């Protein structure tokens, strides 16, 4: 937030970025961090990322279009935030910290943080963890997280949210829609169903309460296998006016994410090779155009 003599109001300036979003969720005991595999959320309600933002219509993880170095750079940013909280306030942040990241032409950047697991990102992360989750939580709260071993299943996961028509704009319209689940098919496919805004119906089956009714997690040995399982299990939820995003995790979706990642990756790696990665061009009212180093306390030079 800044105030300028030639502007009558306070001005909030945000950096515009474009690229591929992904979430890095970690547990921290205030010193060590335990990162889960990166997850990509899809917050828009409709196919192809269109429509209003909502609680999240589905996720994929791990992400073959994000390089290991890009993931580690994002984890380092989250860890630096934990360290900064202690340095600034003298408080050890203990618990979950999720960083919403974007791979951009400047490399991985932080969009926002939230002090909880993501929804539905938590489903992917917890399913993929190949260990005792309770023991992991105990190590977190007792300051022994450095002893935890990072072991994860060698599978891919796709999560699909099934929502009633009307969600997310009209909760009244979205409530009261009856549906059933073909549990035989779900079990045969090896999927997992997590209920959300739904309850048993007096008419049999289940009834929506106005938000996302349930989420389905499908594992697979390849991204396409996980996608196909998720599609079959989402289609096994049958009712009055339900929908889900068929594009999430599809081969076309994965190719598009890879295409975007390669576009921005080529730019940020070139910038770093040329020594340009730490400068931003900034325009201010009555101040002209400046180049600002991203280093704390970095130099500002007018252009």
Number of C-alpha atoms within 10 A of each C-alpha: 7 10 12 13 9 8 11 8 10 11 12 8 11 7 7 5 13 12 20 21 21 27 26 25 29 24 24 27 23 20 18 20 24 19 22 23 19 28 27 25 23 25 19 19 24 18 14 13 15 10 12 12 15 16 17 18 28 28 26 28 26 21 20 13 16 20 11 12 10 16 20 15 14 26 23 13 16 25 20 12 16 22 18 15 14 14 11 8 8 10 13 16 19 19 17 20 24 23 26 23 25 23 25 21 22 23 20 24 19 16 14 11 16 12 14 15 21 23 16 26 26 17 22 27 23 15 18 21 16 13 16 8 12 9 11 17 18 13 18 25 15 10 15 16 22 14 11 16 11 12 11 15 11 13 16 22 30 32 30 29 26 23 27 30 21 17 21 20 15 13 16 12 15 22 20 18 21 23 22 16 17 13 14 9 14 22 12 10 18 14 23 17 19 12 13 17 15 21 15 13 15 9 9 10 13 19 23 26 20 24 24 26 25 19 23 24 27 28 27 20 11 12 22 17 19 25 27 20 23 32 23 15 26 28 18 16 18 14 17 14 13 21 22 22 21 20 18 26 28 20 14 11 14 18 13 14 21 16 14 16 21 17 14 20 22 13 16 19 16 15 17 13 10 9 10 14 18 14 18 15 13 16 14 11 12 10 10 10 14 16 17 17 17 13 9 6 8 12 11 15 11 12 10
